[in-house]
Amino acid sequence: MAEPIILGVDTSGSYCSAAVLQGTDVLSDLYQDMPKGQAEALFPLLTDMLARGGVTWRDLAAIGVGTGPGNFTGIRISVSAMRGLALALDIPVIGVTLLDAIAHATSGPVLASIAAPRGQAYVQGVRTAQSVPPALVAVSDLPLDLAEPGLVSIGSAGAEIAERLGVPHVPAPYAPGSAIARIAALSWQNECPPAAPFYLKPADAAPARDAPPVLLD
């Protein structure tokens, strides 16, 4: 019996990253820098990638999608698009945080990170002696005692964090789309909550200062 085919997609940064896997084999993948235009480009890019892998939409057993943290608009684009696609195909869609994707297939203590504006970073500890739950922090405020034997720093803020803590900076084992597909392949047959954005901070848009109009019966 053939291994199931899994699609992984992430647009939580200024890029489109995706991969289609069958078992552990990468049938096709893509990574394209894209500061804007992800909504218009996502499905054409995915259609081309699947065609290069000899796969159709109907061949997919499940979809993994990056839920952030990261760019609000990018996260909403891929999460809503992949939830709609999964509904149309009647297959499960699994939400995967980008911090989990960064740390996938690592060993030993890891500090996963995603760069954020104004000297901040989203961070999460994996197998660390001190618990480091997902959070948005200033890199300059990271406690120096987080450093421990064997700790490595991974992610787009990894170099800055490595310098602060005096630990090695190493690349993530996989691109986001590939890591997300691999994680989804391990969990798609389990009962999973609906994929939903994982923001970790409020939206930048300020609430309206004026009171809304009163609706009359």
N, C-alpha and C positions, 0 to 999 in steps of 0.2 A: 504494500500500500504506500502510495507516495506521501511524502511529508507535506503538511499544510503550508500554504503560501501566505506570508504575512507582510503587510505593508506598514512601514514606519514613516511618519511625517513630522517635521518640526519647522515652524516659522516664528518662533518666539524671539529671535534676534533679527538682525538685518541680513537675512539669508533665507533661502529655501533649502532644506536638507531632507532627503528621503532615501529609502532603500526598500527593496522587495527581496525577501528571503524565502528560501525553501529549506527547512531544516537549518543547518548552519551555513548553507551556501548562499552567497549574495548573487542573485540573478541579475540585478541591475541596481545602480544607485545614482544619486546626483547631489551636488552641493554647488549652489550658485549664490554669490553675494548679491543682495537685493535690498538696498536701503528703502525702496518704496516699490509699489506695484505688485505686491505679493498676491493680492486678491485676484487680479486679472491673470497673473502668470501661473498660479498654483496648478490648476487642472491641466492646462496644456503641458506643463513640465512633467506632471505625473503620468499623463497619457503617453508621452514620448518615452519616459523611463520604463513603463510597463511594456511598451512595444519592443524596446531594445532587449528586454528580458524574456520576450516570447510569452507574455502573460496578458490576460484580459482582466477587466474588473471582476467578472464573474468567477474567475479562478481564485479570488482572495478568500481566505478562511476567516481573517480578522484584520483589524487595523489598529495600530498603536499611534497615538498622537501626543506630541509634546504639549504640556499644559502650563509651562512656565516654571519659575518666574522669568520675566523679561519684558519685552515690548507689549503693551496692552493690546494694540491693534493687531499685531502679528499673532498673538495668542488667540484672540477671538476669531481671526480668519481661519486658522487651521482647525481649531476645536469645532467651530460651527460647521465648517465644510466637511470634516471627517465624520461628525455625528450624522449629518444629513446623508452622506454617502453610505455609511453603515446601515442606516435605516432603509435606504433604497435597496441595498443588497441583502438585507436581513442577516447581517453578520455582526458580531460584537465589536465594539470600539473600546480600547483600553487607554485610559489617560496615564501618562508617565511624566513625572516632573523632570525638568532638565537637570536638576542637581542629582537625581538618581541616575539619569542617563550618563552624565559625566563620570560618575564613579563606577559604572557597570563594568564588571570583569576585572576589577582591581583586587588587590590583596593588601593586608596590613592596614594601618590607620591612614585615612585619607581626609583631607579638607577640600571639599568640592566648592567651586565658586563661579559666580557669574558677575562680570563687571557691571556696575550701575553708575549713574551720573554722580558728580560731586564727591569723588573719592570714596564712594561706597561700593559694597559688593553684597550679593546674596551668597550666603555660605551655609554649608551643612557638613557636619562631621560624620564619617562612616568608620565604624570600628575604632573610634577614638576613646582614649581613657576618660576624658571629660565629655559629657554629653553636649553636643553642639546641634541643637534642632535648627531647622531651616529658619533663617532670619536675614533681614536687611541691616547691615552694620557699616559703620565707617571703618575702612581698613586700618586707619591709624588708631582705632580704639580696640582692635583685637588684642585680648590678653596675651602677653608673651608666654605665659605658662601653658598655653595650648600646645606649644612645641613638646614633642615626646619622641622617644627613640623610634625610628622607622617612619615617622610621619612624612607624607608628601603632599604637596599642594597641586591641585589640578583645576583647570578651567580658565576662563578668559580673564579673571583677576588673579590667576595663580602666581604669576611672576611677582606682583606687588606683595601678595600675602607671603610668599616664600621668602622674600627679602626681609619683611618685617619679623617673621618668626625664625628666620635662620634655618629653613628646611629646604629640601630639594623641590624644584618645580619640574613636573613631568607632564607630558601630553596625555590627554584622555585616550583610552584604548581605541575608541570608535568615534566617528562623526555622529552628531546627534540623531539623525534619522536612522542610522544603522543600529545604534544602541537602543533606541526606542523600539525598533522592530524586534530586536533580540529579547528585550524585557517582555514585550507583548507576547512573543512566542512561548514564553514560560508561564504566562498567566491567563491566556485568552479563554481557556476552558473552565476557569474558576469563576465564581460569582463576583463580579466587579461592579463598583458604583459607576454611574454614568460619568464619562469624561467631562471635567469642568475646569475652567481656568484656575490656576494657582498663582495668585498675584503677589501676596506677601506685603503689599502696600496699597494705599488708596489711590484712586485715579488722580492724575494731575489736574484735571478739569475742576475748576472751582464751582461750588453750587451757586445757583442764582441768588442774588441779594434781595430781589423783589419777591414778595409773596405771590403765589399763583393766583390766577383769577378765581373768583367764587363761581361755582356752577349752580345755576338756578334750576329748580325743578320745573 
